[in-house]
Each structure stands twice: as structure tokens, then as C-alpha cells.
Amino acid sequence: MTWHRRSTVFFMAILFFGGADTLKPKTAKQQQRQVNSNQQTPTYDVIVVGAGLTGLTAARKIQQTRPGLSVLVLEARGQVGGKVRYATMQTRNGVEFVDTGSQFIAPTDSELLSLLQELNVQTSQQLACGNNTVFEQTKKKRDLSLQQQWSTTPFSDFVNSESLVGSLTNVSIATMSRGADVTDTDSVNRLMQTFFDAPGEQVSSVQLALTCASQNATTIEILRRFGHGESLLAKGGMNEVVRRLADGLLIEYSQRVVHVNDAVFPSIVQTSAGRNFTARQVILATPISTLDNIDIVPAPEASFQQLIQNYGPTGHAYYFTMSFQRATWRLNGRSGKVIYTSSSGPLVWLTTFDTTYANSCENSTSASSSLWGIAHFSYDVPFETRSKLYTQAIMYSLRFADFSPLDVSDVNFATDDLAKGTIPTLRVNIPFESLKYLNDFHTVYQNVHIATADLASKSLGTMNGAVHSAQAVSNYVLQMLSAAEAQSNGILRDVPVESTTPYVYHTSSHYPPLVLAGSQGSTTFHYETSSHYPPTVAAASGAQATTTMKHFSFGNLDSENSTNDEPTAVLYDSPAQQQQATRLQNSSASTPFAYSTSSVMPPVQPIETTTFTHFSNGNAEKSTPTAVQRDDPSVSITQQTNGYVYSTSTHYPLVIAGRNLDKNGIDTSATPSPQVVNELQQVSENASNSTALQLARHLNQLVHSLLTQLQLN
């Protein structure tokens, strides 16, 4: 990879965005693209790069957990699966998809088995019908104490404690297997051949320790779980699993990603065809060895780059699959497991496994029989030659005169630029600090995450590790999206609390008392409060419309600035009006409406809870109103059998200690004099013939009279 740091872009991005905490969320709709106004590129909530087992599992989990999120999968190939490779082959049942890549499932692969159960994919035990055609290992006393110690040590202890693995990083597996401390040389060599496809001379012994720890097993137990007697196979093959995973996902094929920029928000993903995508979160679900194909900005830290440089596949094996009309080897008492070696070449080593899906050897004759194997060549030969050499080697090993497969297919992951091999291995002398990244996934900067089985802390490098890594990164991405959506410029959005109960509306924390157009009649309206200002509402009966600014300022005009047509807007709260409440009750006025509260402002301590003080009547000497606590949607409103009387604001408790409330919720100790009530009635009756300014002046004089009376009381 071209690991160059774009420091200028990175620094400017930090200054502009201020880190992850300032990211602003966007509302996501399922599979709906949003358009960035500057770049005119489609923006998704999540983009997953790579449609292998990790990428598909992560995308599926995110979409199932949050169906409203837009998730896009970009795949460089024309098919899904990654290292779960498959091809169309001729079988006894016709042309079918047959696995040519990863397919063995360990009985301990809990995450993978749970996923298969969710997808309704059945499994069966790998068949071993007959004797193995392999060399007999020399029987000797085996001391597995070291491997048993590895298999029972928590994986995190290895990657976080240099004292445990420091001596292993500088010693190759080949050197270690020849030492007196490790006597299980045969199983170690077999593991390197059939599991890693890697020469022991180039692989650090820490790889063996980490593999045993992540599998919680010794090398012999790992071999048995992966092709050597205890494996499980999926019905229809692992190709059926990945195709079911892909069902319902938005996938764009032949989109090879070459550039990912995490220094901007949303992150930019660019393909080799020049197409640009943007996403709030990006998951790079590609093999660790292919990251050098992608230009990542900002560049990952040096220790992570050291991991990539010292961690990758080394083998050049061909993985082949052969289909048959029937399992001929079983008819001759053979299991289908073959080991073949030759010093003359070009085929120098070959091993096969029976991958026929069946519940038992007795009913396996009706299944599409197949052998899957690994082969090494001393030099490159064309496919036709390789196919003949596979057949000849197995015929020679099994002593069959007639051994004719229906079809043969093979694949070489090492020559595939999108895979660069199979399971990676740690090189000798790898820096210890690089091992800390073997922790399921790695976040590059803040919104781009590298997730692969190669980083899994459980089942390192295997299909179960891919699922484990996918689940870890998808959970993290969902948390990141939820955290971002909880932010909105520091303002919480309104949580509506609706009611259609008719009631007498006396006071409001935002508006003055309702002024009826006439003495009779009912007023039906839809009353919605706002965190800022409501829309201007025209007065009833053709009266002059009241502007928002005036509407907020009726009770805050004084004689000195009464000539101002547009006084400064302030919040205004009015005391309960006894006479107006009586008129509303006598006229049987019904006011059904939906009252949507607001939950914007934080509380201010201490909070004065008396109605008159908080509704500005007791704050006349203050020049600037004090910030008050906004509505708490969780406060329930007590309803009475005859509707309910809304006497105080929803901002404050409905029942106030020390006050005497009448049946309508009116504080009788604060009832104004009959003179003030008569003046208010006159103002109300003349409102339709008064201008907004005249009405404001009358109300101002009335408020002064009322305040004077209350202060005297």
C-alpha cells in the first residue's frame, strides 16, 4: 500500500470538524440515497467494502438491526463470497454450484453455526467411510504441555503481554518443531500444509501460539476440526450460505475500491472506475494482505503498517474440486483422504478430503459425490495438465484402474490480486506492538474500520473468525451511528405529547390568555408550542392579524416605549383569569386541540415554582427574564372527569404547596379585584375594533394595575 500521510488534509479536517463529537447525523431511509450538495455523490449510512463472509455478515446485521439505515456493499468481483469460492460444475444431479474454497466448519464454531441456523442452512458430519490412504505417523510419547498451555491461555493475554510471547516472535515454527520442547512435529507440519499453506521456516512461532489460543485447541485438535475427521459441512455448500447472506442487500459488483478518505465527513470511497461514494461509516472487510491496494487517508499508524508488512499468506497451492457420478473410493473401502508426494514433479504434493454432503455412509450414494484437495506444483502448468495430474495421483494412491471424474475445477488464491493467498501468517521477528491489532477490527481514524478474519480474536483466520469480526465491527458501527444521532447542535428535538381532551385554557408558558373574538361561541384550534416561535396566527372575526413579535410582548409594554411598533420579543406568562374562565364554562366553549410540548432548554437551579413569580408577575423589577426550565414530557397531566383545568404551565408542577385552588384550578389567593376583571372584559370586547398597538397599550395599563394590586396584597 502507498502509506503516505496527507498531513495538510488531516489537520484541516480536525480543525473543521473538531473530531467525532461534532458529526451531525442525517435521517436514514432504507436503501435511499442522499445527495451531498457539494460533491453530488450518493451518501449512505454505511458502506461495506468487500462481499466476503465478513462484509456480508456485517452488512446483514446492520440492516436487520436498523432497517432504516442505508447500507451499500461494494464488491470488486462479479460474485460474492471472497475466500468462500465456488464454481458451476457438472455433477450427477446436473450443473450445480460446488465449493472450491473454504468449506470446513468446526463443531466449536459457535458464531458461524448460529448464523447458519438463522439462514436455515443445515449441516452434517464430514464423511470418513473407509480407511485413510495416508502415511502412518511414528508412534511415540507425546508431550503436549506447551500446546495445551497455549490452548488454555486467553488470546488477549498473548497480544497484551510481551513476557508470554516475546521469545516466540523471533523463532520460526520449523526451528521450534525441531527442538526438544515440542515433540508433536507431525501435527505441526500437517497444520502448516493443510491449514496455512505456509512453510514453517518463514512463520513465527507466535503464530502457532495465537492460533491455539484463538481456537482453544492444540494442533491435533485443530486438524481434526478442519478436514481430518470432525468437520461439519453445510448443505448446498458454503456458497449457499454467502448467497443467502447477500439476499436483500444492496450490492454493486465490479467496484474495486482504490481510495478511502477518513479525514473528512462523510468519508469518501472511490473506485478504480472513478466513481465516488460517501458514507457516515465505512467497513473495509477485505483480507489484510490486500490493504496495500487501497490508499487510506489518513494513513494508519506505523505499528499497524508493520503488521501488514509482516502478516500475510506465503503459500502457492492450488485448491481443486473433483465431482463424480458416485463415490468410487467408498466401494473399495477407502475414505477419500489421500496424501500423495513425488520428487520428480511437476506435482510434488497433494492431499484430498471427502466433501460429499450426506448424513451417513449408507445414504451417501445418492448425493453428488466430490473430493476437495490441495496441490503443490514445482512449476506452472496449464489447467488441462493440472487436471490430468490430479486424476493420475488419486488413481495411483487408491489403486483404481477406472477413476474418471465428471468435472474438475481449481483456484489459486496466491495469484489472485484481490486475495493474495489464504490464511495469513506472522513473519519471524514481527514487532510485538503490532500484535495489539489482532482485536477483531481496527479503526483507522474515526469512521473507517478494517474488519477481517485475519484480525479476529476468536478462530483467527477462519470462517468463524470472519463472522466473529463482522459481529464486533457491526455492533461498534451501530453504536457510533446512534451516538451521532443523539447530537443535534446541542438542541433536543420536541417530543410531542398530544391530547384531544376539551378543557379551559387559562395560562401558558409561551402565550397570553386566549382572547375570544366574541362573548359566545366555541374556538377550535390546533395549538403547537415551539422551541423558538410559533407561526403568526390571524385573529378571529376578521380582526387585524397579530405579528409574532407583538404576540410575544403583550404584557411587556410600558408607557415609555409604547410608541415602538415592534418591541423586543420576550417570553410572557399570564396569571389565570377567573372571569374569563367563568365565561368559557358558561358558554360551554369546547376547545379540543393537540398540545405538543417542547423539551429544549436544560433546567436552571434553583427553580421558583410559584405561579406568579414564574409567570413574570413577581419579576416586574427585573429587566431581563431569567432562563427557565422547559417542558418535561414525562410529567403526566392529571385529568378530571369533566376534562381538566390547565391552570399552570407544563413547565412546573400542577399542584403547588400552600395554594388554595378552586374547582377550575384557579388560585383564589391571587384572584384580581372586580375592577381589574371589568377592565379586562372591556379590553376583550373592544379588541376587534382596536389596532394591535392600541390593544397592547390597554393590556399594558391593565397589567400595571393588576401588579400594583398584587403588590399591595
N, C-alpha and C positions, 0 to 999 in steps of 0.2 A: 504494500500500500504506500501511496505517496503521503507520508505522515508529515505534513507541513502545517504549522500553526499560523492561522491568519489573525495575528495579534490585533491589528487595527480594527477589523470587523468585530472581533470578540470583545475588545474594550468598549467600542461604541455601543455594542448590543447591551452590555452590562449597564452603561450609563443611561441608555434609553429605556430599557425595560425594568432595570432595578431588581433583577432576579426573578425567581419563580413566583414570589408572593404577589407580584403586581400583574400577573397574567389575568386577562379578563376573559371569562367564559363566553361561549356562544351557544345559543339554543340549538340542539342537535335534533334532526329529524331523520328517521330511518332511511338510509340509502339516498338521502337528498343532498346534493352538492351545494355548498355555499360558495359564493364567488368573492374573492378578495378584490376590493375596489382598486387597489394599487397594481397588483400583478395580474389580475384577471385569470387566475388559475383556480381550479377546484380545490376546496378546502374540506378536509374530513376531520372527524374527531380523532380517529386512529388510522394510521397506515401501517400495515404489516408487510415487510419486505421478505419474501420467501414463502412459498406454499408447501413447505415440507411439514413433517409431523408437528414440529414446534409452532410454526406460523399458523397452521390451520387450527390447532387446538387453542392457541391464544385468541385468534380472531373469533372462533366459535364461542368461547367462554365470555368474551367481552360483549358480543352481540346478544347472547342469551341472558346475561346478567342485566344489561341495559339495552333493551331493544330499540330505544330511541336514538342511540348513537349511530353515527355513520362510520362504517368500517370498510376500508378498501385493502385488498390483498394484491400485491404486485409480484408476479412470478415471471422469471426470465425464460423459463421453458414453455413448452406447449402443453404440459400436463402437470398435475400436482404430484406430491409425494416426496420430492427430494431424494434422500437415500433409500426411501421405500420405492424401489424401482420396479417396474413391471412392463411386460410386453405382450402383444397378442401372439398366441401360439396355437398350433394345431394340436388338439387333444382327442381322446377317444370320444368326447362329447361334442366335438366341433371346435370352432375357434373360440378361445377364451383368453381372458387376462390371466397371466401367470407371473408370480413374483420372480424377479431376478436379483433383487437387492435384499435389504434387511427383512427378516420374517420370523425369527425365533423369539418367542415370548417366554420369559422365566416365570415359574409359578409364584415367585415373590414380587413380580412387577405389579404392585397394587394399583398405582395410578393408571397404568395402561389397561389393566383388566377392568377397572371401573369405567374407563372411557369406552371400552368395547361393549360393556353391558349397557351403557347409555345409548350406544349406537345399534343395539340389538344384534351384535355380531357374536356368534358362538365360537367356542374354542374346543380343541380336542388335544389329547396327548400325542406327541410325536411318536410315530410307529417305529418299532425296532423288532421286526418279525424275522428272526433267524440269527445266525452268527455274524459277528463283525469280521470284515476282511481287513484286519489291521495287524501291525506287528505287536507281539506280546511284550509288554514292559517288564523289565527285570524286577523281580520281587525282592524287596529289601525293606529294612526297617526305616520308617519314615518319621522324621521329626518335624512336625508342622507347627511347632510352638511359635515361631516368628510370624507365619502367615495367620495363625489363629489370633495372635496378638493384634495384627493389622485389622483383621476382620471384625474384631470386637472393640476397636478404638473409634470413637466418634470422628466423622470426617472433618468437622470443624476444628478438632484438636490438631489434626495434621497440618491444615493450612494456616493455622494461627500460632503454632508452636515450633519454632526452629529447632529446639532441642530434640524433638521427636523425629524430624525428617532431615535435619541439616546434613547428617552423614550420608543420607541416601541420594541426595541430589547430584553428587559428584561421582557416583558409582553406576556403571551400566548394569543392566539386567544380566547380560552374558557373563560379566565378571562376577557378579553376585551369585549366580547359579552354579558357578564352578567352585565356590567357597565351601568351607566345611559347615557353615551355619545353615545353609539351605540345601536340603537333600532331595527335595521334590523337583528335580531338574526336568524330568519328562513332562510333567504337567505345565511347568512354566514355559517350556519350549512350544508345547501344543497351544497354549494360550496365545503366545506371540504369533503363531502361524495362522490359527483359525479365527481368532478374535480381533487382534490388532493388525494382522498382515504387516508386521514390522520386524526387522532384525533386532535381536536383543543387544547387539553391540552399540546401537545408536540411541537406545532408550534408557532413560534414567530409572534407577530402582525405585525412586519415589512414585513413579507411575504405577508400579505393581502394588505398592502400599496403599495409594489412593484408590485404586480400583477395588482392592479387597475391602477397604473401609466403606466405600460407597455402595458396594453390593452386600456388605455384611456377610462375606463368604470367602473361603480360601480359593486358590486357583482351580483345584479339582472340582469344587462345588460350582464355580462359575462355568467351567467347561460342561458339566452335566446339564446346567440350565440352558445352555446355548448350543443345542445341536447334538449333544452327547448323551442322550437318553432321557432327560427330564423336561425337555422343552415342550411348550404348547404352540399350536398353530391355529391361526384364525380361519374360520370357514370362508372360503372365497378368496383368502389371501389378505395380506396387509394392504394390497391395492384396493380391496373393497372397503377397508377402514378409511383410508385417506379420501376416497371418492365420496363416502358418506359424510365425512367431515366437511368437505368442500360444498356439499349440497346446501344451498341457501345463502352462501357467502358471495359477496361482490368481488370477483377476481378478474384482473386484467392480465392476460398472458403476454409472453414475449416482451416484457417490460424489464429490461436489465438495468438495475439502479447503479449509477456511477457516482452520484454526489448526494450527500445529505448534510444540510446546514442546521445545526442546533443552536447557533449563536443568534438566531432571530426567532421571532414568534409571530405566526405559526412557523414551525420548522419546514424547510424546503426539501423536497425529494425530487431529484432529476434523473431521468433515464437516459440510456445511450442514444435513444432516438430523439432526444432534445425535449421531451415532454416534461413539464413541471407540475408537481402536486404540492399542496401544503397540508399540514396536519398539526393538530394540537399535541398529539403524542405519536411517536414513531417507534416501531419494534423491528429491529434488524434480526430476523430469525434465519440467519444463514450460517453455514459452517465457519468456525473460527479461522480456518485457513483461507477463506475467500474474502475476508475483510480487506485485503490489500487491493481488491478490485473496486473498492468504494472510497471516494475521497470524503472523509468525515471532517466537518468543521464545527467546533474547534477540535483539533487533533486530540485523541485520548492521551492520558499521561504516559510518561516514559515507561513506567513499570508495566503498564498494560501492553504497550508496544513490545516490550521484551518478552511478554508471554506469547504474543503472536509469532514472534520471530523464533521462539524455541518450542513451539507447540503446534504440531501438525502431522498429518499422515506421512508415512515413509514408504509403504509397500507399493507394488505394481502388479498386483494379482488381477486375474480375470475371474469374475463371478459368473458361472454358467448354470443354465437350467435345461434339463432334457425331459421331454414328455414321452410317454409310452402308451401303447394300446393296453397293456396290462403289466403288473409288477412282476416281471420275469424273474427277478432275483429272489422273490419270496417262494416261487415254485421250486427253487433249488436250495431252499433253506438258508438264504442269505438275508442280511438285514438291509442291505443297500449302502452301508457305511464302508467306504473304501479308502485306503491310503496307498498311493502309487508313487514311486520315485524312480528316477532314471538319471544316470550320469551322462548319457550321450546327448540328450536334448532332442529337439528344442523344448519339449515338455519335460521339465525337471522334477516337478512335484504336483500332486493332485490329491484332493480328498473330496468325498461326496457324502451326502446325507439324504435319507428318505424324507421327502416333504409332502407325501401323499396325505391328504386330509381324510381321515376315517376314524370311527370310534373304536375299532378293534381290527386285528389282523384278519378275522374271519369275514368281515363285511367290507374289506378294503378293495376287493377285486372289482367292485362296481364303480369305484372312484377313478378320477383322472389321475393316473399314476405319474409321479415325477421324481427326479433326483435333482438336487441342487448341490453345487460344488464350487471349490476354489482351486485355481490352477496357476502355476508359475511357469513362464517360458524364459529360455535363455536368450532369445532374441525375438523380434517382432515377426509374426507370420500373419497372413490374411485370415479372415474369418473361416473360409472354407477349410483351410488347413487346420485351424484350431478345432473346428467341429469334428473332423475326422480323428484328430489326436485324442479328444475326449472319449469318443466311442471306442477306439482301439485300447486305450488304457483301462477302461472299465471292463471290456471283454477279456483282456488279458488277466486282470485281477480276479474276476469272478469265474474264469474258465468257461465262458459261454461261447458257443460256436455261432449262435444267432442272437445278436444283441443290436436291434435296429430301432432307434428312437423315431418317434413321429416328427419331432421338431427339436431344434436346438437354438438357444439364444444365449448371448453373453454380454457383459458390460465391464468396462474398465474405468473405475472411478478416478484413478490417478491421472488419466489423460483428459478428464472432464474438467474444464476450466471453472465450472460452476460448483464443483465438488472438491476437486484436488485430492481425492482419496477418501478413505472411510473414516474409521475412528482415529483421532489424532493421538499422538503420544508425546510425552515431555522429554526433551533432549537432555543429555548429560550436561551438568554444570548450569542448569537453569537457575536464575536468581530466586532465592526463597521468597522475596517480597512479591513476586509475580503470582504465587500460588493463592494469594488472598482473593483473586478474581474468580476462583472456582467456587462461586457462591450463587449459582442458578442464573443470574443475569448481571449485567454491568451497565450502569447509566453513564453515558458519555459526558454530558454536561447537565442538562436538567430535563429534557423532553425526548431524548433519543436513547433507546435501551437495546443492548445487544443480548439476545437470549438464544441459547442453543444447548443441545445435549452435551456439548463439549465443555460447558461451564457448570453442569448440574452437580449439586452436592449429593444427590442420590442417583444411583445407577449411572455413573459417569460414562458418557459416550454412547449410551444405548437408547433404544426407543422409549423405554420407561423414563430415562433421564430427559428425553425431549419433552414428554408430557409433563414431567415434574417442573422443568424450567418454564414451560408455557404457562402453567398454572400460577407460578410465582410472579412472573412478569405481568400477566394479565391482572392479577389482584392489585399489584402496585400501580399499574396504569389507571385502573378504575378509581383507586384512592386519589391519585393525582387529579383526575378529572373532577371528582366530587369536591375536592378541596378548592379547585379553581372556580367551580360554580358557586361555592359559598361566598365568594367575594364579588362585590358589585359596587365599586367606588366608595366602599365604606357605608353604603346605604342599604338597609334591608328592605326588600320589596314588601308591598302590602299583602297581608293575609286576610282575605275577605271573611267577615262574619255576617251572614245575611239573615234577615228576618222579615216576615211579611205580616207581623202582628200589628193591628191598629193600636196606636197609643197617642197620648198627648205629649207633644214635644215641647219642653219648657226651655232647656238651655243646651248649649253646645260649646265644646271647647274651641270651635273654629268660627261659628257664625252667631249673630244675634238672634233673638226670638223670631219665630215665623210671623210675618205680618200678612194678615189675610187681606185679600182685595176688598171684601165686604164683610158685613157682620154675620151673614148667613152663608151656607154652602159648605161643601167639603173640598178639601185640597188633596189631590193625589199626586205624588211626585216620587221620583227616583233619586234618593239622596245619597251621594257617594262622597265621602271625605277624601282628602288627598294629602300626600306628604308635603305638598307645596301649596298649590292654589286650585280651587275648583273652577270649572268654566263659568263664564258670565251667564247669569240666568235672567231672562226678561221678567219684569213684574207682571202680575196678573191684571186682567181687566184693562189691557191696553195702556197701562202706566208706562212711564218712561223707564227704559232699561237701566239697571244699576250696574256700574262697572265693578270689576273685581276689586280694584283698589278702594273704591268707596265702600263696597260691601264689607271689606275687612276693617273699616275705620269709622263706622257709625258712632261708636261710643268713645272715640278718642279725639274728637274735635273740640277745641276750646275757642274762646272768643278772640284770642289773639291771632290765631291763624285760620279763622273761619273763612277768610276770603280765598284761601287756597283751594283751587278746584280739585286737585289730586294730592291729598295729604299722604304722608308715608304710610305704607301698609304695615299693620301690626296685627298680631293675634288678639282677638277680642272675645271675652266670655261675659255673658249677661246673667244676672240673677233670675230666679224664677219669677214669673209674673202671675200673681194669684188671679187677677181679674180675667186676664186672657185665658188662663186655664179653665176658669168657670164658663167663659163664653164658649170655648171649644166643646166642653162637656154638654152644656145646654143645647148647643146647636147640633149635637150628635155628629160632629165632624169626624170623619174617619180618614186617617192618613196612613194607608199601607205603603211601605217602601222598604227597599233593601238597604240596610245600613252597613257599608263596608268600612271597617275601621282601618287605621294605619298603625304600623309598628316601626316607626322610623327612628325616632330620637332615643338615645340612651337615657337612663334615669339620672336625675340630678339630686344629690343628697345635701341637706335634708329636704324632704318634700312636705310642704304645708298642705294639709288635706281639707281645710275648711273651705266651704264653697265660696264664700265672699272674698276671702283673701286670694284664692287661686283664680277667681274669675275677674280679677283686676279691680273689684270694688274696694278692696282693702289695700290696694297698691297705688292709689292715686298720686301719692307724693313721689313715686319713683318715675324717673324719666324714661327708663328703658325696661321693657318687660323681661323677666328672667326666663331662661330656657326651662321648659317643663318636660316632665316625662310623658311620652306618647302612649298610645293605647297598648294594652297588653291583651292580645287576642284570647289568652287563656282565662281571663276574668269572665265568669258567667254572669248574665243579667237575670235577676230574679223576676219572673213573670207572675202576674196576678191573674185571677180568674176573669177579670174584666179588661184584659190586655195588660199593659203595665205602664206605670208612670215613670217617665225618664226625667228625673229631677236634676241629677248631677251629670258630669261628663263621664264618658267611658274611660277617661284617664285616671279616675280616682275612685276610691271605694264608694259603693252606693249607700251604705249605712254609716253615718258619722256619729261617733260617740258624743253625747252631750247635747244633741239637737232634738227638737220636737217636730216630727213630720206629721202632717195630716194625711188623709186617705189618698191624696193625689201626690204625695211626696213633697209637699211644699213646706219649707222651714218656716213655721209660724212665728218664730222669734225674730225673723228677718223680714216679715211682711211689711211693705211700704204703707204709708198713710193713704187714706182715701183721696186726698188732694193729688198726690202723685199718680195714683191709679187713674183718676179722671183726666189728668193732663195726658197720660199715655193713651187713653181711649180717644181723646180729641186728635192727637197726632195721628193715630191709626186711621180715624175716619177721614181726615184731611189729606192722607198720604197720596191718594190718587190725583189730587189737584195741586200737589206741590212738586217743585223740581227736586232733583236729588240733593242739591246744595241746601235748599230750604229745609228739606226733611232732616238732613244731617244737623243743621243748626238747632232745630226744635228738639231733636233727640239729645243733642249735647247739653242744652239747657235743662232738659228733664233729668239727665244723668247727674248733673251738678246738684240739682235739688234733692235727688234721691241720696246721693253721697253725704250731703250735709245732714239730712235727717238721720242716716245710719250712724254717722259720727257722733251726733248728739245722743243717740240711744246708747 
